[in-house]
Every structure is written in C-alpha cells, then in structure tokens.
Amino acid sequence: MFIFEARDLVKFFGGLAAVDGLSFQVAHGEIFGLIGPNGSGKTTTFNLINNFFPLSSGDILLENKSIKGLKPHKICQLGIARTFQVISPLARMTVLDNVTASAYCRLKTVKEAQKLALETIEFCGLGPYKDHPVKRLPIGLRKRLEITRALATQPKLLLLDETAAGLNPKEVDSAIELIREINRRGVTIIIIEHIMKVIMTISQRILAINCGRPIAAGTPAEIAQNPKVIEAYLGNG
C-alpha cells in the first residue's frame, strides 16, 4: 500500500515549467530517493508537497486523501515533515528550545513538548548539546538538528533535502545510520541528495528527474547504469 502519491504535478513560474507532469508513488516504510542535476526541480517538488508553492495543476495524496491546497502547518500535522537545504534554526535559542518548538506541532503543553523534544534529541545523538545555543554548533550538528526538529513533529513521511551536504565523510556515515534508524522506527522517507554514496546506499527505489520531468525510475543499481541519468549528470559530449 502506498502512503504517498504525486499525480501529474505541474508548477509554472511565469512561463517556465519548473515541474512538468511529475508522478510517483511511495510505499509505507520505504526510503525513496529523488535525484537530478541542479535546477531539475527536486526542491520545488518538496515545496509543492508542503504547499510552500501552490500547484499549477495535479494532485498530492497522503494515505489516499488529497492534501492539495492545505496550509503547510496542516500538512505537517497530518504527518509530513521536512528538512531544508538552507537550514534556518532559531539561532539564539538552545537545541532543546528549537526542538521543543517543533514538538508543539502535535502537543499542547510545555511538559509534553519538552518530554518529546528530549527523547528526540537523545535519539538523534544531540543529548550532550541540548543546552547549547544553536549559533555555536558546527554545520554537522546543525544539519543533525534540522532532522531532529522535523522528527519532533512525529511524521509518518519525512522529506530530507540534502541533509548530507557539507558534511565530512565521518559525518556522512553517521547521517546514513541515523536515516536508517529513523526508517527502522516506521517513518517513510523521501530523500533528495547529491552525494551518491548516501542515495545509493539507503534508497530502495530512486526517481531521476531533469527539467521537472521524470527520466528514469528503478533500483539504485538500475539508475546507476541508466544512459539517460548518466547523460543528465555528465552531458553527452
């Protein structure tokens, strides 16, 4: 059974189609990779899913129910959370305060929100930093905090947008293990990533897009050998 379905997504900015007839389905418990060269429409697709950008046409379904046109916070409350390429935490606040703010997505009291925040912080390996102001954290820990904040909303579906970008090899390996552990706890994941080690290691299926259109879909092994994917990344010269 599919937890998520995108049906013929189209997004125009003026006369430019940034996403042009994109359809895909994601199964419960799957890690689904979304790849493509810069400017191919990957992050725009995430922005459409969360309704940060309204669809020009098409439909988006979560558990067979359309979420098209809902406010972003309502979509989050229904169970879709995401991270961002450009991380924007509450820099003057502590790690705990940042994650507690996210926990209010579903919870109503400070006690409940802090309890969930502390549990999520420990799970994500940020326990030693819970009282640190976020502005003092290095990029690797800020990236991990971004995942922690999203996870504190208790999502069914987690959208990860280049969470390994800017990390050193050891941090990349740690990020891979955290994503796998999140998935093992029952969270379905759609991941955008340019670091092929990440996307090829953890994805069960991958969709490659270019110019807002699908060009190939399959297992990591199939995608790695697909001529259209190779041409999109490397050119045909």
N, C-alpha and C positions, 0 to 999 in steps of 0.2 A: 504493500500500500504506500502511496506517495503522501508525504507530509506537505510538499510544496510543489506548485506548478506555475510556470510562467507561460502565458499564451499570447503569442504574436505581439510581443512588446515593441512599441514604436515610440521614439521620443525625438521630436524635432526641436532644434534651436534655430529659430528663423527658418531658413530654407535648408538647413543641414540636418540630416537624419543621423543622430549620434548612436541610436539603437534602431535597428530596422528589421522588424519581423523575427524577433528572438523568442524561441520557445524551448523550454526544457522542464524536466521533472526531477525531483529529488526524493529518494525513498527515506522512510523512517530509519534513523540510525546511520545514515550514510555520511561519508565525507566526500563531498562533490567539489572538484576543482574547476575554476573558471580562469582560463588563461588567454593571452593575446598580447600583441605588441602594444607599446604606449599609444594611447589615443584610440584604442579599439572599442571602447565602450564598457569596460568592465565595471569601473566605479560608478558610471552613470546607471548601469543596471542595478547596482546596490541602492543607489539613490531613488530609483523608481520603486524598488521593493518596499522601502521605508516611506515612500511618498514625500521625500525631500524635494523631488521633482515630480510634478504630476505627469501621468501618462498622456501621450498624444492619442494613442489607441492601444487596445489589448486588455488583458486582464491578469490578475495575480491572485492565486488561491492558496490559502493556508488550511490544511485539513479539509479540502474540498469546499471551502467557503471563500467567496471573494472578499479581498481586503482593499480593493481598488477604491481610492478616494478617502480612506480613513486617515485621520490625523496621525503623525508619526508616533506620538505617545500612546495612542490607542493600539497601534500595530505592535508596539513594544509590550504593552500589557497583554496582548493576545499571545505573545510568545516569540517574537522575532527581535533579537538584539544584534548589534553590530559594533565593530571597531572602525576606526578611520585611519586613512593614510597619514593625514596630518593630525597628530594627537593634540588635544586641547583640554588637558585636565584642569581642575581648579588649583592653579599652581601655588597659591599662598596657603592652601589648606593641606592637612595631613593626608596620608594614604587612607587612613581609616575614615576620615570625613568624606573623601571622594567616593569611596565605595559605599558608605552609608547613604549618601545622596542617591546613588543608583538603586539601592535596595528599596527606596520609597516607591519605586515603580509599582510594587505589589503590596507592600506593607504599610501600616498606618501609624505605628508608634515608634518613638526613638529606640526603645528597648528592643523591639523586634528587628528593626532595621540594623542596629549595631550588632546584634547577635548574628544575623545572616552575613553582615559585612565581615566580621571577624572570622567566621567559618570559611568564607570565600577567600579571604586574604591568606589564611593558613593553607588552604588547598592549593592556591596558586604560588605558594612559596615566598610570599611577601611579609610573613609574620615579623621578621626582625626589623622591618621598615614601617610598621603600621603607624608609628607616631612621628615619622619624618615628614617635613614639608615636601610636597611633590617637586617643587622647583629645585631641590637639592639632589634629586635622583638622576643617575645617568640614563642615557637613552634606552639601554636594555631593560632597565627596571620600569621606565615609563611605558615602554611597549607592553610589558607584562601587566602593568596597572591597567592599561586600556582593555586588555582581555578580562581582567578581574572585575572592572566596572561593568562590562557587558554581562558577565556571568552572574553578577549580583542581581540582575533583573529576572533571574530564573527562566531563561529562554528554553523553548523547545527547539528553535532553529537559531544558530549563531552564524552571523556573516563576518568573516575575518578578512580585512582588507590590508594585505601586505604587512602582516604583523612581524615578519622576519626581516624586513628591510632595515638596513643599517646595523644589524647585529653581527657580532664576530662569530666564527664557526662554533665555538662552545655554546654561545647563547642560542644559535640556530638549533643545535641539537636539543637544548633544553626546551626551546619553544615547540619543537616537534613532539617531544614527550608530553608536554602539557596539553597540547591539542589532542593527542591520542587519549589521554586520561579523561579529558572533558567528554570526548566522544564515547568512551567506555562507560561513562555515567549516564548515557542515554540521550545526549544532546546531538542533534543532527547539525552538520556543519557545511556551509558553502564557503570556500576559501579562494581568494584571489592572491596570487603570489608570483613574483618574477624569479625567485630563487628556485630553480628546477629541482634541487635536492629535496626541498620541502614538498612541493606539489606532487612530485613523482613518488615520494616515499609514503605519503599518508592518504592520498586520494584513491577511492575505489573506482571512480569514473571521472573523466575530465571532458569539459566542453571547451573547445578553442573557438574564439571569435576574432573577427577582423572587420573594421569599418562598421561595427554594430551588427554584423551578421554572423551566424554560425558557419564555420568552415569544416569542423571535424568533431566527432564525439567518440569516446571509447575508453578503454582501459589505458593506464599510463603507458604501457608498452606499445599499444596501438597508436597512441597520439605521438609518441616519440619518433615513430617511423613514418608518420603521415606526410607525404610530399607537400600538401597544402599548408600544413603547420610549419614545416621547415622553410618554405618559401616566404610565409608571412613574417617569420622572425629574421631570416637571413637574406631575403631577396632572391631573385632568380638569376643574378649575374654570375 
